[in-house]
Amino acid sequence: MTDVTGSRGRARLDARVLGRVQGVGYRVFALREADRLGLAGFVANEPDGSVPVVAEGDRRILDALHVRLEEGPPAAIVDRVIARWEPARGILGGFRIESGAHRGD
């Protein structure tokens, strides 16, 4: 595995969640998990039905978020999480829900 951590073990998780993940509270779920873990970034909905999640923080903590994204909230059916790991870029301002194609969450 390539080490993508920057200084102090910080990294960036750029994930796309596929399955039944819109209209089931997935964005709120991701927001709560990322806030609980103290991560910065965002979650949104895409017109194709996927949910992108971008988060930065300690790599070990991002690994914990990745596991939770694969589980999802009770009403979701997560088929797959496509994850790309990169060095942190310095996202500021905590974690937020971005506007997206589906506003039912």
PABA-672179 format. One record per residue: y, z, x of N, C-alpha, C in turn; residue in three letters. Coordinates in steps of 0.02 Angstrom, whole numbers, plus 32768, in hexadecimal, padded with zeros to 4 digits. Layout:
! residues N
YZXYZXYZXALA ...
END
This chain:
! residues 105
7FC58000802A800080008000803E8000802CMET 806E7FD8801D80AC7FD4804280D9800E802FTHR 80F8802D806081268064805381698047803EASP 817D8053800081BC80377FE681EF806E7FDDVAL 81E180A97FF6821180DF7FEE824A80D7801ETHR 828480E8800682BF80E8803082C6812D804FGLY 83038141805D830F8182807982FA81B88047SER 82DF81EE806182CA8228803A829482178007ARG 826C81E28014823581D37FE8824881B47FA5GLY 828481997FA0829A817C7F61828181347F5AARG 827181217F1D825780DE7F0F827080C87ECAALA 825F808A7EB98271806D7E79823280517E58ARG 822780647E1A81F180497DF1821080187DC0LEU 81FB7FDA7DC382117FA77D9481D27F937D6DASP 81CD7FAB7D30818F7FA27D09819D7F7B7CC9ALA 816B7F577CB3816C7F347C72812F7F4C7C4CARG 813B7F697C1181057F857BE980F47F537BB1VAL 80B47F427BAC809C7F117B7C806D7F337B4ALEU 806E7F1A7B0D80447F357AD7806D7F3E7A98GLY 80577F6C7A6E807F7F7E7A3380AD7FB77A48ARG 80E77FA47A6381147FD57A81815B7FD27A67VAL 81667FA97A3381A87FA97A12819F7FC179CBGLN 81D07FE779B481CE8001797081A0803E7969GLY 818D805B79A1815F809579A1817B80D179C7VAL 81BC80CE79D981DB810579FD81D081037A48GLY 81BD80CA7A6381AD80C67AAA81EB80D27AD6TYR 822480B67AC3826080C17AED8274810A7AEFARG 8271812B7AB6828281737AB4824F819B7ADDVAL 820F81897AD881DB81A87B0081EB81A17B4BPHE 81FA81647B61820981587BA78247817E7BBDALA 827A81807B9382B781A67BA282A781F07BACLEU 8281820D7B7F827082547B84824882627BC4ARG 821782387BD281EE82427C0E8219823C7C4EGLU 824382097C52826D81FF7C8D829F82387C94ALA 82BD824E7C5D82EB82877C5F82C882C67C77ASP 828C82D27C5D8265830D7C708256830C7CBBARG 824B82D17CD6823B82CA7D1C827982C47D49LEU 82B482C07D2B82F282BC7D5282FE82797D72GLY 82E882437D5182F081FF7D6D832D81DC7D52LEU 834681AB7D76837D81817D608361813C7D4FALA 8381811A7D1F836C80D67D0E837780C67CC5GLY 834C80997CAA835480857C658313806A7C48PHE 831180677C0682DB80487BE182FC801C7BACVAL 82DC7FE57B9A82F87FB67B6982BF7F937B44ALA 82D07F6A7B1382A17F3E7AF282B27EF77B04ASN 827E7ECD7B0982877E867B1682727E5E7AD8GLU 828F7E237ACE827D7DFA7A9482327DE97A91PRO 82107DE87AC981C97DD77ACA819B7E117AB6ASP 81B97E4B7AA581927E857A9081827EB67AC7GLY 81937EA57B0481867ED37B3C81BF7F057B44SER 81B37F387B6C81E57F6B7B7981EC7F737BC5VAL 82267F5F7BE182317F6A7C2882487FB27C34PRO 82317FCF7C6A824580127C7F8256800E7CC9VAL 829380217CDA82A980237D2082BD806B7D2EVAL 829F80887D6282AE80CE7D7382AF80D67DBEALA 82DB81047DD582DF81147E1B82D9815F7E25GLU 82BA81717E5C82B381B87E6E827E81BF7EA3GLY 826681FB7EAC823082097EDC81F281E27EC7ASP 81D081C47EF78196819A7EE8816081C17EC3ARG 815381FF7ED6812082277EB4813182327E6BARG 8171823C7E5D818782467E18818382057DF1ILE 819481CE7E11818D818D7DF18144817E7DE1LEU 811681937E0C80CF818A7DFD80BC81AF7DBDASP 80D881EB7DB380CB82117D7680E781EC7D39ALA 812381CF7D3F813F81A87D078112816C7CF8LEU 80FA814A7D2C80CF81107D23809181227CFAHIS 8073815B7D09803881727CE3804B817C7C9AVAL 8084819C7C8D809A81A87C4880AA81677C24ARG 80C781367C4680D580F67C27809580D47C11LEU 805F80DC7C37801F80BF7C24800180E17BE6GLU 801181207BDC7FF981457BA1802481347B64GLU 806681397B6B8094812A7B348092815F7AFEGLY 80BD81587ACB80BF81867A93808281797A65PRO 807381A87A38803781A27A0E8032816179E6PRO 8069814679CD8066810A79A3806180C979CBALA 806B80CC7A0C806980907A368022807E7A49ALA 8018803E7A577FDB80267A767FF080017AB5ILE 7FE780227AED7FFB80057B2D7FC07FDC7B48VAL 7FCA7F9B7B4C7F977F6F7B687F987F6F7BB4ASP 7FD67F6F7BCF7FDC7F697C1880237F7C7C2DARG 80287F997C6880697FA67C8880687F7F7CCAVAL 80957F4F7CCF809C7F287D0C80D27F4A7D35ILE 80BF7F657D6F80EE7F8C7D9780FD7F697DD8ALA 813D7F6A7DEA81537F517E2C81787F8A7E4DARG 81687F977E8B81877FCD7EB181B77FB17EE4TRP 81F37FCE7EE882267FB77F16824A7FF37F34GLU 82727FE87F67829D801E7F8082D2802F7F4BPRO 82E6806D7F48831A80817F19835B805D7F29ALA 8380804C7EF483C1802A7EFC83FC80577EEDARG 83EE80927ED3842580C17EC5843E80C07E7EGLY 841280BD7E4D842780C17E07844881047DFBILE 848181037DDB84A581417DCB84A7814D7D80LEU 84B2818A7D6D84C081997D27848581AE7CFDGLY 844F81C57D19841781DC7CF283EF81A37CD5GLY 83C881B27CA1839D81817C8183B881727C3CPHE 83B581337C2683D381207BE683A980EA7BC3ARG 83B580E47B83839880AE7B5B83CC80767B58ILE 83B8803C7B6E83E480017B6983D87FE07B25GLU 84097FBC7B0E83FF7F987AD083C87F657ADASER 83A57F547AA5836E7F257AAC83647EFC7A6DGLY 83327ED37A6D83267EA57A3683127EC879F6ALA 82EE7EFF79FB82D77F2379C082FA7F6779BEHIS 831A7F767987833F7FB57982831D7FE77954ARG 82DC7FE1794D82B8800C791E82A1804E793AGLY 82AD805D79798297809D799782CB80D2798BASP 
END
